């Protein structure tokens, strides 16, 4: 059972990034998926949730209207499209499978000019 994030990097304020999380070893299409993030010196915080079929999603207030979570159940991938990025979005971003309490290794996002 594994989650592997990718797509992080350095971006200027106002820019965009799209993160991917590739899943393996479990029935992805039956599983709700979540994104979290952890900024330096801060607690890990929940960012977004998507239901197993992709019809339901929810967001933290801090990212609502700027981030979009989506999934491709044929490819076992969950995405996080991040637009209008701010310096306070700088963090390591993790995908999470709650039913197995499984985290990916994380991908660094840095928003800076």
N, C-alpha and C positions, 0 to 999 in steps of 0.2 A: 504494500500500500504506500503510495508516494504522491506528493505534490511538489511540482517544480515551477517556481515563478521565474519570469523573465520580462524584459522590456524597460527596466529602470534606467536611469541616467541623469545627466545634468541638463536642466532646461531653464530658460529665462522666465521671470515672472510674466504671467499672461499666456505662456505657452501651453502645449499639450503633450501628453504621453499616453500610450496605451500599454497596460500591463497584461500579461497572460499568465495563467496558471494551468499547467498540464497535469492531469490526474491519471493515475493508473492503479490497478490492483483492487478496485471495488466498482460497484455498479453506479457509475457517475450519474446516469440519467435518473436515478431514484433519490439523489442526494441534494439537499439544500447546500449552498456554498456561501462562504463569507470571505470578505476582505477585512483585514485589520492593518493598523500601522503603529509604529513605535518611534517616536522622536527621541533624540538624545536627552537623557535625563528625565524622561517622562514614562508614564505607564502605557502599556499597549492599549490601544483603543479600537473599538469596532468602527468600521467605515461603511460597509454595505453588505446586503444580503440578497440572494436570489433564490427563488424556489426551484424545485427539481425540474419543473417543466419550463421554467423561464418566464412564466406569466406574472409572477409576483416578485416585487423588489422593494427594498426599503433602504434608506440612507441616514447616516448621521446628519444632524443639522448643519454641521460645519462644512459638509461637502454637497449638500442638496442643491440641485440646479447646476452643478459644475461637473460632477462625476456621474458616469453611467455604467452600471454593471450589466453584463450580458453573458450568454453561454452558448456553446455549440456542443450539443450532446452527441453528435456524430463523431466529433473529434476529441471529446473529453477535455474541453478547455473552457475555463471561465475567464472573462476579460474584465478589466477595469479601465474605461476610457476616462482620462482626467483632463479637463479643459480649464481654462482661466486659472492656471496654477498660481499659487501664492507661496512666498517664502515659508509660511507656517505649515505648508503641506510637506515640507522636507521631513523624511522619515524612511525607515525600512518598512516596506509593505509586504504583508504575508497573506496567503490564502489559508483557509481553515475549514476542515471537515469536522463538524461538531460531533457527529455520531461516533467517530473514532478518536476524537480529541487529537487530531492530526494536524500539524503545522507544516508548511513548506519551509525552505531555508531562508526565504525572504529576498527581496530585491530593493536596492537603494534608490531612492528618488531624492534628488537635490534640486531645489528651486532657488536660483541665485543669478544675479546679474554680474 
